[in-house]
């Protein structure tokens, strides 16, 4: 075990001690005056209550904050990932399972100080990290809350759990603050992204550039002696019916642009929720064959650090095909 892993200290702590975190908070908040936090570049003055594509109001909105045990094993551990679900989203996936939160915007308005309290509470009850779900449009609030929480004793890794639809320029503000990036890479073709993500044909190119920047900042997935993630990049890819997500292209892109030891979770959990009924080609669960094919591509392109749950599901499905 690398001793440096045992001497871990949150990224944001150093920036706060240097006085840099306060500057980043100020820089981030200034973006609210003409919001360009995401690639849609709406330009809404959110400080004055204007809303852009994400429909986020001027105040921060949170749906819930609790220990979550459905994430990757190295995030969950024994005491759960301290997950905070933010309302609204800069995408509108037609199959979104969290649509009441992400699309309808259900949640309650809170202050940055309240968000800091949530972080401290999650640490107090033993969670291994602060898992920020759909954080893009509220990044300035998150930075300010993190600074407040650090002063109150927060010492957990920050997990930036994102759709992948991120601007590199904005991610650079997070450099040295986020410990773990957990992006989706949903689609590899512009036509699919435009069809299923509410007119985001630039998603493939944008998400690829974003993931490269994330890797530059945090590097490979690192765990401590208890198997808990403390740093690095963890990529998610959801396998879809009829290969609509372009899984082979995704795997090939990772193999050609990142270390083959990059942590990749090839997920089988697709469920046709929200408006998926209107799209016959994705209005079903994926088949055993489709998932095994996806995992086969990961092997073919030499990916060596697949999520343990992905590997487990492959074994289960493989046994089913032999019976």
C-alpha positions, 0 to 999 in steps of 0.5 A, a space after each residue: 500500500 502506497 503510504 501517501 494514500 494513508 496521508 490523504 488530505 482533501 484537495 480543497 484544504 490546501 487551496 483554502 489555506 493558501 487563500 485561493 479557494 475564496 478567490 475561486 468562489 468569487 470567480 464562480 459566483 460572478 458567472 451567475 450574472 451571465 450564466 455560462 456554467 454549462 455548454 448551453 451558454 444561456 447567458 441568463 442573469 441568475 442573480 436577478 432570477 432569470 432562468 436558462 435551459 436548466 430552469 434553476 432558480 436564483 437560490 440553490 435547490 436540493 432534493 435530498 441528502 443521505 447515505 447512498 449504497 447504490 453507487 460504486 463499491 469504492 464510494 459506498 464502503 460500509 457506511 455509504 456515499 454521502 449523496 446530495 441530489 441537486 434539483 434541475 439539470 442541463 440535460 433532459 434525457 428522455 429516459 431519465 429515472 430521476 426526472 421528478 428531480 432533474 426535469 421537474 425540479 422538485 426540491 427545496 430552496 436552501 442557503 449555501 450555509 444549509 448545504 455546508 450543514 448537510 456536508 457536515 452531517 453526512 461526515 458526522 454519520 460516517 459517510 466516506 465522501 460528499 457525492 454531488 449529484 448533478 452539480 454543474 448548474 450550482 457549482 458556485 454554491 457548492 464551492 462556497 458551501 465547501 469553504 464554509 464546511 471546511 471551516 466547520 471541520 469537513 475533511 471528506 473527498 468531494 465527488 463531482 457526479 456529473 452528466 459529462 456535459 461540462 465546459 473545460 473552462 469551468 472545470 478548470 475552476 474546480 482544479 485542486 478542489 474536486 478529489 474524484 470526478 464521476 462523469 457519465 459518457 452517455 453517447 458517442 454520436 451527435 445524432 443520438 445525443 441530439 435525439 435523446 438529450 434535448 438537442 445536445 448534438 455537441 455532447 460527444 465532443 464536449 464530454 470527451 474534452 471534459 473527461 480529458 480535463 478531469 483526468 488531467 486534474 485528478 489522474 487515476 482512481 486511488 483507494 485507501 487501505 480500506 478500499 475507499 476511493 480518495 482520488 481520481 477519475 471514475 467513468 460511467 457508461 450506460 449500455 442501452 438497447 440496440 447499442 444506441 449509446 455507441 458502447 463499442 465507440 466509447 470503449 475504443 475512445 477510452 482505450 485510445 485517449 486514456 490509460 487502459 487502467 482508467 476506472 470504467 463502470 459499464 452499467 447494465 441498469 438501463 430502465 425505460 423511464 420518463 418519455 422512453 415509451 415514445 421511442 420504441 428502440 429504447 423502450 425496453 431493458 437491455 438483453 443479456 446478449 447486449 450486456 455481454 457484448 459490451 463487456 466483450 468490447 472492453 476486453 477486446 480494447 484492453 481495458 483493465 480496471 472495470 468496475 467490480 460490479 460490472 465484472 460480477 454481472 458479466 459472470 452472472 449473465 454468462 452463467 445464464 447463457 450456459 443454462 
